Amino acid sequence: MFYKVLGFYPDKIEYYQLAVRHKSVSILTEDGISLSNERLEFLGDAVLNSVVTDILYRRYEDQREGFLTNTRSKIVKRDSLNQLALEIGLDKLIIVTRYVNTHTNNNIYGNALEAIMGAIYLDQGYKQCKKFVEQRLFSTFVNLDKVAANEVNFKSILIEWCQKNHLMSEFVLLNETMSGSNKHLFQSRLTIQGKTICEASGASKKESQQNASCIACQQIRSNPNFLEKLFPTDNLPSEQVIKEDDNASPVDAN
């Protein structure tokens, strides 16, 4: 049963059995010690933070501390861990008294996931913890680049760049549709000085504008002569270099 959740076979199954035992069904030892997953949760919280920090540090070499901290916080926040626990099927293994309402106390799932991290660490060490996060969580259930992209306010960066170059940018809502699952889809167009730069979609108007800004920023960064090619006959100031920066200018990007 644990293999389906972990993706590997445990060596010391007792760690994992304790990791899914909620304090409401704790076991009292002969020494009077109450055993539940709380201590493993404490350990796993630290291990998970360390692993995610390690992965982000190596993956985003050019990003500053603030970006890394905020991205890590989004990944390890309680709501995210609760959802991850459900997606890997950990909820089916949790032992809890029927008097605890798991619908209103869904932090039980995230807590158990942290306890599982503690169990992996004790059973097979740090390398296996990192492998579990990378291969079992991130590769299947967490789009790391999407989480990171949402941390960079591309719209704010783009607006600042336009202001430095005395250009007028505008976002035009092209379409709003409803999918069969009753989800909205917005499509926006980005123009600079009235010229179309790109179009992008998103689950909200703001997200579609953010995605369009991301595309535009990538175009500007990859093309040193962006302004000259876009406005070949215009006398425009030289381009300012765009950099991905988590400390974007405090421009109103709403």
Buried (B, 14 or more C-beta within 10 A) or exposed (E): EBEEBBBBEBEEEEBBBBBBBBBBEBEEEEEEEEBBBBEBBEBBBEBBBBBBBBBBEEBBEEBEEEBBEBBBEBBBEEEBBBBBBBBBEBBEBBBBEEEEEBEEEBBBBBBBBBBBBBBBBBBBEEEBBBBBBBEBBBEEEBEBEEBBBBBBBBBBBBBBBBBEBEBEBEBEEEEEEEEEEEEEBBBBBBBBBEEEBBBBBBEEBBBBBBBBBBBBBBBBEEEEEBBEEBBEEEEEEEBBEBEBBBEBBEBEBE
